[in-house]
């Protein structure tokens, strides 16, 4: 769905007169992004367990928080005590792919644990980052902006893959670190970070800056697009433990102009997204390690090298024994046609739909024709099973005109 909205935003602008050649390149860049959403898809459908992603398609899991137990962003870990250890990913899964350490990471030097969560119905990813470092580097100021201890995450909310920092339509020589050249500027403003986002998170903050966004969409680091909190008690150059708790909003389309034109990634139970992280470890001088979950540093600029993360359902202990729930869609307003979808929890052997107009259905997912127009319709689903019965009524939600 989002891919078509993205094209709708871009294509009409292409018909306007161009006053400068560089504008053409800019719009071609936008068109290139649109094509990503159509052509660069997972190797198989979302129902498959095989993905053309990093770590040979290995799937990691994202814990679903119950709606009444959403983590409070305060730098404390007690909200995360309900998360099973199987969702916690540690140093043993990481690899240094640039600075020569490989998988031989000394946990007395650096040791991290990462947990990712989500809440059904919200397009947010929650993170808990727990780290020990023998030398926390955050007191130095670097004009380059990235020569401190950093927890770097990259998210591709629709698992579309492909480059997201440097547009392949440009010659690589044009995009070398020369941010004032026409090609670099055009690439940055029209392409970098638009369909997948890269967060360089300072650990701890540097000059009260919590993150450096590698891309043109600096606004994704601001509330209400994200939120964060730290807990630590050490000084620059000392050892200690750090807690970082935060959430971010992934985007299928995140332009420079801001959230008013952006398209959030739709997080859906059972869906997989692209996600990975790396740790840049500085100990007062040059970087000592660049360890990452993908085992391929290209993950920082090409979403093809991210890992597949699955948005998991609620764990069994958080499910009601029997709970009626349903959704609907008016798919033909003129003829009053509405489809109903049962979303109840528990063991169910009987469904009864009361459409409020004197008609009923025993199907699980019925389609109903309302012969009378109106906005005050009351519909009830009753489900029955070994654990009893449950009802869900929706008042004045289905409207026919």
Secondary structure by P-SEA (a helix, b strand, c coil): caaaaaaaacccccccccccaaaaaaaaaaaaaaaaacccccccccccccccccccbbbbbbbbcccccccccccccccccccccccccccccccccccccccccccccccbbbbbbccccccbbbbbbbbcccccccccccccccccccbbbbbbcccccccccccccccccccccccccaaaaaaaaccccccbbbbbcccccccccccccccccccccccccccbbbbbbbcccbbbbbbbbbbbbbbcccccccccccccccccccbbbbbccccccccccccccccccccccccccccccbbbbbbccccccccccbbbbbcccccccccbbbbbbbbccccccbbbbbccccccccccbbbbbbcccccbbbbbbbbbccccbbbbbbccccccc
